[in-house]
Amino acid sequence: MIGISRDGDVVVTMKLQRTERRNALNTELCVQLREGIEQAVEDDARVVVLTGEGSAFCAGADLSGDVYAEGFLDSLTEMLTTIEGAPIPVIAAVNGPAIGAGTQLALASDLRVVAPEARFAVPAARLGISVDRWTVRRMATLIGGGAARSVFLAAESIHPDEALARGLANRIGDLGAAQAWAQEIATLAPLSLRAMKLFLNDDHTRDEPSPEQMSALADAWLSEDAQEARAARAEKRDPVFRGK
């Protein structure tokens, strides 16, 4: 489900290859991504580029698979933490829509090169669930609190021009542009990049959530509304949420 290629000794490109599910994440894919990042670091890669095969970067968590099963959220969190904590820069080449967990994957990366046909969205409120504190705080850190509220509380999308203007996108371009940038970055001093990445990620987004925040997150995932959203999706109708 992941294609891995290497350009010389310094740049590793990892491509999500679940085109039949628009590269949606399941437990197996999260584990493969985490292991791929760990292997790239072990093999002394200097930069990793993440992208998707086909027309989507990542359509989110695979709602038809094991996303609701025990262990998926742990695998997703471990994968995102590994990307964020890798001692080398990770560039997301966002070649198409990055939805839900796809946006989280882009947020965990250090830099984002965004194709004109891409967009970011976190439609958790349409699914009766919630994303975690890290996702909300990281988005707010990058694009500002007001714009982040539109993403989470109104389930609005962010398109490339806005993403660039607000700092979610670093550049507009395709995979080739991301790989060329990675080659430039790979010539920089690795220990300098490692130190500055640590400083940049010291943004309090990984602070422990409060008991009230943890309870609210669990309430959403275990709610009748979440079950209603799953039923509505299967029945191809709009969900009716009741706040229960």
FENNORVEN-V427848 format. One record per run of one state. SS is the DSSP state (H for helix, E for strand, - for the rest). FROM is the first residue (numbers start at 1). LEN is the number of residues. If there is no record, write none. Layout:
ss = {SS;SS}
from = {FROM;FROM}
len = {LEN;LEN}
This chain:
ss = {-;E;-;E;-;H;-;E;-;H;-;E;-;E;-;E;-;H;-;E;-;E;-;H;-;E;-;E;-;H;-;H;-;H;-;E;H;-;E;-;H;-;H;-;H;-;H;-}
from = {1;2;8;11;17;19;22;25;26;27;43;47;53;56;59;61;62;72;86;89;95;97;100;101;109;111;115;119;122;124;128;133;144;145;154;158;160;167;171;173;175;186;190;201;211;222;224;236}
len = {1;6;3;6;2;3;3;1;1;16;4;6;3;3;2;1;10;14;3;6;2;3;1;8;2;4;4;3;2;4;5;11;1;9;4;2;7;4;2;2;11;4;11;10;11;2;12;9}
